[in-house]
Amino acid sequence: MLPKGGSILGTSRTNPFKSGDGAKCILRNVSKRGIEAVIAIGGEDTLGVAYRLYEMGLPVVGVPKTIDNDLVGTDYTFGFQTAVAIACEALDRLHTTAESHHRVMILEVMGRYTGWIALEAGIAGGADIILIPEKPFDVEEVCECIMKRQERGRNFSIIVAAEGAKPKGAKRLFIVAGWTSLGTQGLGAWVTI
């Protein structure tokens, strides 16, 4: 069970306040089972629900666990350091392949609305380009940066993209294929909506 994380508990990610009487059902079940308090371990949504249940009279302790590191009042959430370490390890492994095969490789990391994982892992792992949600990017500038590296004899590039990163003027970004040959013009694998 240890390496499987919290998902093994089989809990739902459903916000009880988005369904009819979900919150009242929770309070009834807590009372029926004699539970004195709840420890809510999670991120923005989980702790927001916990706070609302607290306002309804349920004793709650909130533990900031999200890997996105985007909770007000915390410097680092404990899942964040693990996520950065794993992303850095992935970057270390991608470097060898990218360099030996002269490829542009894209590592997408979690971070819907914040680029903390991409930024810290990208810096620590030696990424050449880091794309974060807070700063929409220009696809042409990204391609130009890669081509300049090639002109300097760096025949590979590593890009770290937070899942929420998006090009200027687009709502979302999809990466259809995570690699391209440096001989091609641009990154044909980028599709924007």
mmCIF file of the C-alpha atoms, coordinates in Angstrom:
data_MODEL
# 
_entry.id   MODEL 
# 
loop_
_atom_site.group_PDB 
_atom_site.id 
_atom_site.type_symbol 
_atom_site.label_atom_id 
_atom_site.label_alt_id 
_atom_site.label_comp_id 
_atom_site.label_asym_id 
_atom_site.label_entity_id 
_atom_site.label_seq_id 
_atom_site.pdbx_PDB_ins_code 
_atom_site.Cartn_x 
_atom_site.Cartn_y 
_atom_site.Cartn_z 
_atom_site.occupancy 
_atom_site.B_iso_or_equiv 
_atom_site.pdbx_formal_charge 
_atom_site.auth_seq_id 
_atom_site.auth_comp_id 
_atom_site.auth_asym_id 
_atom_site.auth_atom_id 
_atom_site.pdbx_PDB_model_num 
ATOM 1   C CA . MET A 1 1   ? 0.000   0.000  0.000   1.00 0.00 ? 1   MET A CA 1 
ATOM 2   C CA . LEU A 1 2   ? 2.848   2.430  0.815   1.00 0.00 ? 2   LEU A CA 1 
ATOM 3   C CA . PRO A 1 3   ? 3.954   3.193  -2.780  1.00 0.00 ? 3   PRO A CA 1 
ATOM 4   C CA . LYS A 1 4   ? 0.384   3.573  -4.066  1.00 0.00 ? 4   LYS A CA 1 
ATOM 5   C CA . GLY A 1 5   ? -0.482  6.912  -2.457  1.00 0.00 ? 5   GLY A CA 1 
ATOM 6   C CA . GLY A 1 6   ? -3.838  8.089  -1.155  1.00 0.00 ? 6   GLY A CA 1 
ATOM 7   C CA . SER A 1 7   ? -5.847  6.879  -4.147  1.00 0.00 ? 7   SER A CA 1 
ATOM 8   C CA . ILE A 1 8   ? -5.828  3.354  -2.730  1.00 0.00 ? 8   ILE A CA 1 
ATOM 9   C CA . LEU A 1 9   ? -8.386  4.542  -0.161  1.00 0.00 ? 9   LEU A CA 1 
ATOM 10  C CA . GLY A 1 10  ? -10.954 4.726  -2.937  1.00 0.00 ? 10  GLY A CA 1 
ATOM 11  C CA . THR A 1 11  ? -12.215 8.130  -1.903  1.00 0.00 ? 11  THR A CA 1 
ATOM 12  C CA . SER A 1 12  ? -14.072 10.374 -4.287  1.00 0.00 ? 12  SER A CA 1 
ATOM 13  C CA . ARG A 1 13  ? -12.789 13.668 -5.652  1.00 0.00 ? 13  ARG A CA 1 
ATOM 14  C CA . THR A 1 14  ? -16.363 14.886 -5.872  1.00 0.00 ? 14  THR A CA 1 
ATOM 15  C CA . ASN A 1 15  ? -17.067 18.178 -4.125  1.00 0.00 ? 15  ASN A CA 1 
ATOM 16  C CA . PRO A 1 16  ? -20.051 17.429 -1.855  1.00 0.00 ? 16  PRO A CA 1 
ATOM 17  C CA . PHE A 1 17  ? -21.268 21.014 -2.173  1.00 0.00 ? 17  PHE A CA 1 
ATOM 18  C CA . LYS A 1 18  ? -21.803 20.528 -5.918  1.00 0.00 ? 18  LYS A CA 1 
ATOM 19  C CA . SER A 1 19  ? -24.485 17.916 -5.361  1.00 0.00 ? 19  SER A CA 1 
ATOM 20  C CA . GLY A 1 20  ? -27.844 18.305 -3.660  1.00 0.00 ? 20  GLY A CA 1 
ATOM 21  C CA . ASP A 1 21  ? -27.356 17.261 -0.056  1.00 0.00 ? 21  ASP A CA 1 
ATOM 22  C CA . GLY A 1 22  ? -23.777 15.920 -0.227  1.00 0.00 ? 22  GLY A CA 1 
ATOM 23  C CA . ALA A 1 23  ? -22.505 17.988 2.698   1.00 0.00 ? 23  ALA A CA 1 
ATOM 24  C CA . LYS A 1 24  ? -25.487 17.070 4.898   1.00 0.00 ? 24  LYS A CA 1 
ATOM 25  C CA . CYS A 1 25  ? -24.920 13.406 4.012   1.00 0.00 ? 25  CYS A CA 1 
ATOM 26  C CA . ILE A 1 26  ? -21.302 13.698 5.188   1.00 0.00 ? 26  ILE A CA 1 
ATOM 27  C CA . LEU A 1 27  ? -22.400 15.257 8.475   1.00 0.00 ? 27  LEU A CA 1 
ATOM 28  C CA . ARG A 1 28  ? -25.006 12.506 9.003   1.00 0.00 ? 28  ARG A CA 1 
ATOM 29  C CA . ASN A 1 29  ? -22.429 9.741  8.316   1.00 0.00 ? 29  ASN A CA 1 
ATOM 30  C CA . VAL A 1 30  ? -19.821 11.342 10.578  1.00 0.00 ? 30  VAL A CA 1 
ATOM 31  C CA . SER A 1 31  ? -22.380 11.543 13.387  1.00 0.00 ? 31  SER A CA 1 
ATOM 32  C CA . LYS A 1 32  ? -23.692 8.003  12.776  1.00 0.00 ? 32  LYS A CA 1 
ATOM 33  C CA . ARG A 1 33  ? -20.180 6.536  12.952  1.00 0.00 ? 33  ARG A CA 1 
ATOM 34  C CA . GLY A 1 34  ? -19.140 8.545  16.012  1.00 0.00 ? 34  GLY A CA 1 
ATOM 35  C CA . ILE A 1 35  ? -16.312 10.345 14.214  1.00 0.00 ? 35  ILE A CA 1 
ATOM 36  C CA . GLU A 1 36  ? -15.126 13.246 16.364  1.00 0.00 ? 36  GLU A CA 1 
ATOM 37  C CA . ALA A 1 37  ? -13.109 15.112 13.739  1.00 0.00 ? 37  ALA A CA 1 
ATOM 38  C CA . VAL A 1 38  ? -11.836 14.852 10.167  1.00 0.00 ? 38  VAL A CA 1 
ATOM 39  C CA . ILE A 1 39  ? -8.296  15.346 8.917   1.00 0.00 ? 39  ILE A CA 1 
ATOM 40  C CA . ALA A 1 40  ? -8.504  16.689 5.373   1.00 0.00 ? 40  ALA A CA 1 
ATOM 41  C CA . ILE A 1 41  ? -5.321  16.143 3.371   1.00 0.00 ? 41  ILE A CA 1 
ATOM 42  C CA . GLY A 1 42  ? -5.316  17.864 0.027   1.00 0.00 ? 42  GLY A CA 1 
ATOM 43  C CA . GLY A 1 43  ? -5.234  20.975 -2.024  1.00 0.00 ? 43  GLY A CA 1 
ATOM 44  C CA . GLU A 1 44  ? -7.364  23.977 -2.751  1.00 0.00 ? 44  GLU A CA 1 
ATOM 45  C CA . ASP A 1 45  ? -10.622 22.125 -3.423  1.00 0.00 ? 45  ASP A CA 1 
ATOM 46  C CA . THR A 1 46  ? -10.248 19.597 -0.613  1.00 0.00 ? 46  THR A CA 1 
ATOM 47  C CA . LEU A 1 47  ? -9.337  22.214 1.984   1.00 0.00 ? 47  LEU A CA 1 
ATOM 48  C CA . GLY A 1 48  ? -12.062 24.543 0.717   1.00 0.00 ? 48  GLY A CA 1 
ATOM 49  C CA . VAL A 1 49  ? -14.628 21.786 1.278   1.00 0.00 ? 49  VAL A CA 1 
ATOM 50  C CA . ALA A 1 50  ? -13.113 21.043 4.694   1.00 0.00 ? 50  ALA A CA 1 
ATOM 51  C CA . TYR A 1 51  ? -13.453 24.682 5.677   1.00 0.00 ? 51  TYR A CA 1 
ATOM 52  C CA . ARG A 1 52  ? -17.102 24.774 4.630   1.00 0.00 ? 52  ARG A CA 1 
ATOM 53  C CA . LEU A 1 53  ? -17.773 21.577 6.625   1.00 0.00 ? 53  LEU A CA 1 
ATOM 54  C CA . TYR A 1 54  ? -16.045 23.227 9.594   1.00 0.00 ? 54  TYR A CA 1 
ATOM 55  C CA . GLU A 1 55  ? -18.398 26.199 9.214   1.00 0.00 ? 55  GLU A CA 1 
ATOM 56  C CA . MET A 1 56  ? -21.264 23.691 9.426   1.00 0.00 ? 56  MET A CA 1 
ATOM 57  C CA . GLY A 1 57  ? -19.948 22.447 12.797  1.00 0.00 ? 57  GLY A CA 1 
ATOM 58  C CA . LEU A 1 58  ? -17.628 19.561 11.878  1.00 0.00 ? 58  LEU A CA 1 
ATOM 59  C CA . PRO A 1 59  ? -14.225 19.747 13.643  1.00 0.00 ? 59  PRO A CA 1 
ATOM 60  C CA . VAL A 1 60  ? -11.601 19.663 10.869  1.00 0.00 ? 60  VAL A CA 1 
ATOM 61  C CA . VAL A 1 61  ? -7.812  19.767 10.639  1.00 0.00 ? 61  VAL A CA 1 
ATOM 62  C CA . GLY A 1 62  ? -6.511  20.790 7.228   1.00 0.00 ? 62  GLY A CA 1 
ATOM 63  C CA . VAL A 1 63  ? -3.183  19.461 5.910   1.00 0.00 ? 63  VAL A CA 1 
ATOM 64  C CA . PRO A 1 64  ? -1.810  21.225 2.781   1.00 0.00 ? 64  PRO A CA 1 
ATOM 65  C CA . LYS A 1 65  ? -0.719  18.363 0.528   1.00 0.00 ? 65  LYS A CA 1 
ATOM 66  C CA . THR A 1 66  ? -1.156  19.537 -3.062  1.00 0.00 ? 66  THR A CA 1 
ATOM 67  C CA . ILE A 1 67  ? 1.856   19.094 -5.325  1.00 0.00 ? 67  ILE A CA 1 
ATOM 68  C CA . ASP A 1 68  ? 0.969   22.309 -7.166  1.00 0.00 ? 68  ASP A CA 1 
ATOM 69  C CA . ASN A 1 69  ? 2.261   24.365 -4.197  1.00 0.00 ? 69  ASN A CA 1 
ATOM 70  C CA . ASP A 1 70  ? -0.477  26.937 -4.748  1.00 0.00 ? 70  ASP A CA 1 
ATOM 71  C CA . LEU A 1 71  ? -2.092  27.244 -1.326  1.00 0.00 ? 71  LEU A CA 1 
ATOM 72  C CA . VAL A 1 72  ? -2.263  30.613 0.375   1.00 0.00 ? 72  VAL A CA 1 
ATOM 73  C CA . GLY A 1 73  ? -0.498  30.620 3.729   1.00 0.00 ? 73  GLY A CA 1 
ATOM 74  C CA . THR A 1 74  ? 2.054   27.915 2.889   1.00 0.00 ? 74  THR A CA 1 
ATOM 75  C CA . ASP A 1 75  ? 5.598   28.266 1.590   1.00 0.00 ? 75  ASP A CA 1 
ATOM 76  C CA . TYR A 1 76  ? 5.880   24.642 0.490   1.00 0.00 ? 76  TYR A CA 1 
ATOM 77  C CA . THR A 1 77  ? 3.283   21.918 0.557   1.00 0.00 ? 77  THR A CA 1 
ATOM 78  C CA . PHE A 1 78  ? 4.753   18.510 1.335   1.00 0.00 ? 78  PHE A CA 1 
ATOM 79  C CA . GLY A 1 79  ? 3.787   16.899 -1.976  1.00 0.00 ? 79  GLY A CA 1 
ATOM 80  C CA . PHE A 1 80  ? 5.612   19.627 -3.896  1.00 0.00 ? 80  PHE A CA 1 
ATOM 81  C CA . GLN A 1 81  ? 9.147   18.562 -2.957  1.00 0.00 ? 81  GLN A CA 1 
ATOM 82  C CA . THR A 1 82  ? 8.421   14.998 -4.045  1.00 0.00 ? 82  THR A CA 1 
ATOM 83  C CA . ALA A 1 83  ? 7.020   16.168 -7.379  1.00 0.00 ? 83  ALA A CA 1 
ATOM 84  C CA . VAL A 1 84  ? 10.091  18.329 -8.063  1.00 0.00 ? 84  VAL A CA 1 
ATOM 85  C CA . ALA A 1 85  ? 12.460  15.472 -7.168  1.00 0.00 ? 85  ALA A CA 1 
ATOM 86  C CA . ILE A 1 86  ? 10.662  13.059 -9.514  1.00 0.00 ? 86  ILE A CA 1 
ATOM 87  C CA . ALA A 1 87  ? 10.583  15.614 -12.341 1.00 0.00 ? 87  ALA A CA 1 
ATOM 88  C CA . CYS A 1 88  ? 14.334  16.267 -11.884 1.00 0.00 ? 88  CYS A CA 1 
ATOM 89  C CA . GLU A 1 89  ? 15.016  12.546 -12.107 1.00 0.00 ? 89  GLU A CA 1 
ATOM 90  C CA . ALA A 1 90  ? 12.990  12.360 -15.330 1.00 0.00 ? 90  ALA A CA 1 
ATOM 91  C CA . LEU A 1 91  ? 14.939  15.319 -16.748 1.00 0.00 ? 91  LEU A CA 1 
ATOM 92  C CA . ASP A 1 92  ? 18.238  13.603 -15.935 1.00 0.00 ? 92  ASP A CA 1 
ATOM 93  C CA . ARG A 1 93  ? 17.121  10.567 -17.923 1.00 0.00 ? 93  ARG A CA 1 
ATOM 94  C CA . LEU A 1 94  ? 15.756  12.604 -20.837 1.00 0.00 ? 94  LEU A CA 1 
ATOM 95  C CA . HIS A 1 95  ? 19.030  14.495 -21.272 1.00 0.00 ? 95  HIS A CA 1 
ATOM 96  C CA . THR A 1 96  ? 20.922  11.385 -22.333 1.00 0.00 ? 96  THR A CA 1 
ATOM 97  C CA . THR A 1 97  ? 18.374  10.397 -24.950 1.00 0.00 ? 97  THR A CA 1 
ATOM 98  C CA . ALA A 1 98  ? 17.826  13.932 -26.232 1.00 0.00 ? 98  ALA A CA 1 
ATOM 99  C CA . GLU A 1 99  ? 21.545  14.560 -26.635 1.00 0.00 ? 99  GLU A CA 1 
ATOM 100 C CA . SER A 1 100 ? 22.443  11.194 -28.170 1.00 0.00 ? 100 SER A CA 1 
ATOM 101 C CA . HIS A 1 101 ? 19.534  11.266 -30.640 1.00 0.00 ? 101 HIS A CA 1 
ATOM 102 C CA . HIS A 1 102 ? 19.575  15.022 -31.368 1.00 0.00 ? 102 HIS A CA 1 
ATOM 103 C CA . ARG A 1 103 ? 15.997  15.536 -30.264 1.00 0.00 ? 103 ARG A CA 1 
ATOM 104 C CA . VAL A 1 104 ? 13.805  18.161 -28.719 1.00 0.00 ? 104 VAL A CA 1 
ATOM 105 C CA . MET A 1 105 ? 12.088  16.510 -25.783 1.00 0.00 ? 105 MET A CA 1 
ATOM 106 C CA . ILE A 1 106 ? 9.157   17.902 -23.834 1.00 0.00 ? 106 ILE A CA 1 
ATOM 107 C CA . LEU A 1 107 ? 8.485   16.929 -20.236 1.00 0.00 ? 107 LEU A CA 1 
ATOM 108 C CA . GLU A 1 108 ? 5.001   17.913 -19.118 1.00 0.00 ? 108 GLU A CA 1 
ATOM 109 C CA . VAL A 1 109 ? 4.607   18.234 -15.358 1.00 0.00 ? 109 VAL A CA 1 
ATOM 110 C CA . MET A 1 110 ? 1.568   18.905 -13.217 1.00 0.00 ? 110 MET A CA 1 
ATOM 111 C CA . GLY A 1 111 ? 0.545   22.434 -12.389 1.00 0.00 ? 111 GLY A CA 1 
ATOM 112 C CA . ARG A 1 112 ? -2.872  23.501 -13.654 1.00 0.00 ? 112 ARG A CA 1 
ATOM 113 C CA . TYR A 1 113 ? -2.652  27.151 -12.730 1.00 0.00 ? 113 TYR A CA 1 
ATOM 114 C CA . THR A 1 114 ? 0.836   27.438 -11.263 1.00 0.00 ? 114 THR A CA 1 
ATOM 115 C CA . GLY A 1 115 ? 4.259   26.762 -12.697 1.00 0.00 ? 115 GLY A CA 1 
ATOM 116 C CA . TRP A 1 116 ? 6.120   26.000 -9.469  1.00 0.00 ? 116 TRP A CA 1 
ATOM 117 C CA . ILE A 1 117 ? 6.969   22.392 -10.355 1.00 0.00 ? 117 ILE A CA 1 
ATOM 118 C CA . ALA A 1 118 ? 8.006   23.266 -13.913 1.00 0.00 ? 118 ALA A CA 1 
ATOM 119 C CA . LEU A 1 119 ? 10.074  26.223 -12.767 1.00 0.00 ? 119 LEU A CA 1 
ATOM 120 C CA . GLU A 1 120 ? 11.952  24.567 -9.913  1.00 0.00 ? 120 GLU A CA 1 
ATOM 121 C CA . ALA A 1 121 ? 12.430  21.203 -11.659 1.00 0.00 ? 121 ALA A CA 1 
ATOM 122 C CA . GLY A 1 122 ? 13.381  22.935 -14.915 1.00 0.00 ? 122 GLY A CA 1 
ATOM 123 C CA . ILE A 1 123 ? 16.063  25.022 -13.222 1.00 0.00 ? 123 ILE A CA 1 
ATOM 124 C CA . ALA A 1 124 ? 17.379  22.152 -11.084 1.00 0.00 ? 124 ALA A CA 1 
ATOM 125 C CA . GLY A 1 125 ? 17.243  19.659 -13.957 1.00 0.00 ? 125 GLY A CA 1 
ATOM 126 C CA . GLY A 1 126 ? 18.883  21.886 -16.561 1.00 0.00 ? 126 GLY A CA 1 
ATOM 127 C CA . ALA A 1 127 ? 15.945  22.443 -18.907 1.00 0.00 ? 127 ALA A CA 1 
ATOM 128 C CA . ASP A 1 128 ? 16.576  24.754 -21.846 1.00 0.00 ? 128 ASP A CA 1 
ATOM 129 C CA . ILE A 1 129 ? 13.033  26.163 -21.951 1.00 0.00 ? 129 ILE A CA 1 
ATOM 130 C CA . ILE A 1 130 ? 10.436  26.314 -19.168 1.00 0.00 ? 130 ILE A CA 1 
ATOM 131 C CA . LEU A 1 131 ? 6.786   27.030 -19.970 1.00 0.00 ? 131 LEU A CA 1 
ATOM 132 C CA . ILE A 1 132 ? 4.489   28.069 -17.123 1.00 0.00 ? 132 ILE A CA 1 
ATOM 133 C CA . PRO A 1 133 ? 0.810   29.088 -16.903 1.00 0.00 ? 133 PRO A CA 1 
ATOM 134 C CA . GLU A 1 134 ? 1.631   32.486 -15.415 1.00 0.00 ? 134 GLU A CA 1 
ATOM 135 C CA . LYS A 1 135 ? 3.380   33.615 -18.605 1.00 0.00 ? 135 LYS A CA 1 
ATOM 136 C CA . PRO A 1 136 ? 1.779   32.674 -21.930 1.00 0.00 ? 136 PRO A CA 1 
ATOM 137 C CA . PHE A 1 137 ? 4.488   31.924 -24.467 1.00 0.00 ? 137 PHE A CA 1 
ATOM 138 C CA . ASP A 1 138 ? 5.047   32.598 -28.159 1.00 0.00 ? 138 ASP A CA 1 
ATOM 139 C CA . VAL A 1 139 ? 5.516   29.333 -30.081 1.00 0.00 ? 139 VAL A CA 1 
ATOM 140 C CA . GLU A 1 140 ? 7.726   31.108 -32.615 1.00 0.00 ? 140 GLU A CA 1 
ATOM 141 C CA . GLU A 1 141 ? 10.021  32.367 -29.823 1.00 0.00 ? 141 GLU A CA 1 
ATOM 142 C CA . VAL A 1 142 ? 10.295  28.826 -28.445 1.00 0.00 ? 142 VAL A CA 1 
ATOM 143 C CA . CYS A 1 143 ? 11.230  27.510 -31.894 1.00 0.00 ? 143 CYS A CA 1 
ATOM 144 C CA . GLU A 1 144 ? 13.709  30.352 -32.390 1.00 0.00 ? 144 GLU A CA 1 
ATOM 145 C CA . CYS A 1 145 ? 15.391  29.543 -29.081 1.00 0.00 ? 145 CYS A CA 1 
ATOM 146 C CA . ILE A 1 146 ? 15.764  25.891 -30.117 1.00 0.00 ? 146 ILE A CA 1 
ATOM 147 C CA . MET A 1 147 ? 17.195  26.854 -33.512 1.00 0.00 ? 147 MET A CA 1 
ATOM 148 C CA . LYS A 1 148 ? 19.703  29.234 -31.864 1.00 0.00 ? 148 LYS A CA 1 
ATOM 149 C CA . ARG A 1 149 ? 20.871  26.390 -29.638 1.00 0.00 ? 149 ARG A CA 1 
ATOM 150 C CA . GLN A 1 150 ? 21.371  24.268 -32.757 1.00 0.00 ? 150 GLN A CA 1 
ATOM 151 C CA . GLU A 1 151 ? 23.428  27.028 -34.389 1.00 0.00 ? 151 GLU A CA 1 
ATOM 152 C CA . ARG A 1 152 ? 25.677  27.027 -31.295 1.00 0.00 ? 152 ARG A CA 1 
ATOM 153 C CA . GLY A 1 153 ? 26.231  23.278 -31.679 1.00 0.00 ? 153 GLY A CA 1 
ATOM 154 C CA . ARG A 1 154 ? 23.690  22.191 -29.068 1.00 0.00 ? 154 ARG A CA 1 
ATOM 155 C CA . ASN A 1 155 ? 21.816  19.636 -31.151 1.00 0.00 ? 155 ASN A CA 1 
ATOM 156 C CA . PHE A 1 156 ? 19.175  18.881 -28.553 1.00 0.00 ? 156 PHE A CA 1 
ATOM 157 C CA . SER A 1 157 ? 16.814  20.755 -26.264 1.00 0.00 ? 157 SER A CA 1 
ATOM 158 C CA . ILE A 1 158 ? 14.763  19.911 -23.215 1.00 0.00 ? 158 ILE A CA 1 
ATOM 159 C CA . ILE A 1 159 ? 11.500  21.756 -22.613 1.00 0.00 ? 159 ILE A CA 1 
ATOM 160 C CA . VAL A 1 160 ? 9.603   21.546 -19.327 1.00 0.00 ? 160 VAL A CA 1 
ATOM 161 C CA . ALA A 1 161 ? 5.945   22.520 -19.693 1.00 0.00 ? 161 ALA A CA 1 
ATOM 162 C CA . ALA A 1 162 ? 3.506   22.868 -16.803 1.00 0.00 ? 162 ALA A CA 1 
ATOM 163 C CA . GLU A 1 163 ? 0.195   21.274 -17.762 1.00 0.00 ? 163 GLU A CA 1 
ATOM 164 C CA . GLY A 1 164 ? -1.479  24.687 -17.611 1.00 0.00 ? 164 GLY A CA 1 
ATOM 165 C CA . ALA A 1 165 ? 1.036   26.440 -19.882 1.00 0.00 ? 165 ALA A CA 1 
ATOM 166 C CA . LYS A 1 166 ? -0.491  27.953 -22.999 1.00 0.00 ? 166 LYS A CA 1 
ATOM 167 C CA . PRO A 1 167 ? 0.561   29.985 -26.006 1.00 0.00 ? 167 PRO A CA 1 
ATOM 168 C CA . LYS A 1 168 ? -0.347  33.658 -26.205 1.00 0.00 ? 168 LYS A CA 1 
ATOM 169 C CA . GLY A 1 169 ? -3.903  34.078 -27.432 1.00 0.00 ? 169 GLY A CA 1 
ATOM 170 C CA . ALA A 1 170 ? -4.912  30.440 -26.831 1.00 0.00 ? 170 ALA A CA 1 
ATOM 171 C CA . LYS A 1 171 ? -7.106  28.877 -24.191 1.00 0.00 ? 171 LYS A CA 1 
ATOM 172 C CA . ARG A 1 172 ? -5.330  25.508 -24.042 1.00 0.00 ? 172 ARG A CA 1 
ATOM 173 C CA . LEU A 1 173 ? -2.290  23.673 -25.359 1.00 0.00 ? 173 LEU A CA 1 
ATOM 174 C CA . PHE A 1 174 ? -2.116  20.071 -26.450 1.00 0.00 ? 174 PHE A CA 1 
ATOM 175 C CA . ILE A 1 175 ? 1.169   18.320 -27.185 1.00 0.00 ? 175 ILE A CA 1 
ATOM 176 C CA . VAL A 1 176 ? 0.344   15.727 -29.822 1.00 0.00 ? 176 VAL A CA 1 
ATOM 177 C CA . ALA A 1 177 ? 3.842   14.239 -29.947 1.00 0.00 ? 177 ALA A CA 1 
ATOM 178 C CA . GLY A 1 178 ? 6.556   15.009 -27.438 1.00 0.00 ? 178 GLY A CA 1 
ATOM 179 C CA . TRP A 1 179 ? 9.484   15.105 -29.859 1.00 0.00 ? 179 TRP A CA 1 
ATOM 180 C CA . THR A 1 180 ? 10.631  16.457 -33.180 1.00 0.00 ? 180 THR A CA 1 
ATOM 181 C CA . SER A 1 181 ? 13.829  16.336 -35.190 1.00 0.00 ? 181 SER A CA 1 
ATOM 182 C CA . LEU A 1 182 ? 15.896  19.513 -35.009 1.00 0.00 ? 182 LEU A CA 1 
ATOM 183 C CA . GLY A 1 183 ? 16.065  19.508 -38.800 1.00 0.00 ? 183 GLY A CA 1 
ATOM 184 C CA . THR A 1 184 ? 12.393  20.421 -39.095 1.00 0.00 ? 184 THR A CA 1 
ATOM 185 C CA . GLN A 1 185 ? 11.038  23.942 -38.922 1.00 0.00 ? 185 GLN A CA 1 
ATOM 186 C CA . GLY A 1 186 ? 9.438   24.631 -35.601 1.00 0.00 ? 186 GLY A CA 1 
ATOM 187 C CA . LEU A 1 187 ? 7.600   22.257 -33.334 1.00 0.00 ? 187 LEU A CA 1 
ATOM 188 C CA . GLY A 1 188 ? 4.926   20.758 -35.506 1.00 0.00 ? 188 GLY A CA 1 
ATOM 189 C CA . ALA A 1 189 ? 3.728   18.774 -32.527 1.00 0.00 ? 189 ALA A CA 1 
ATOM 190 C CA . TRP A 1 190 ? 2.074   21.790 -30.866 1.00 0.00 ? 190 TRP A CA 1 
ATOM 191 C CA . VAL A 1 191 ? -1.658  22.137 -31.298 1.00 0.00 ? 191 VAL A CA 1 
ATOM 192 C CA . THR A 1 192 ? -3.400  25.110 -29.735 1.00 0.00 ? 192 THR A CA 1 
ATOM 193 C CA . ILE A 1 193 ? -7.063  25.743 -29.127 1.00 0.00 ? 193 ILE A CA 1 
# 
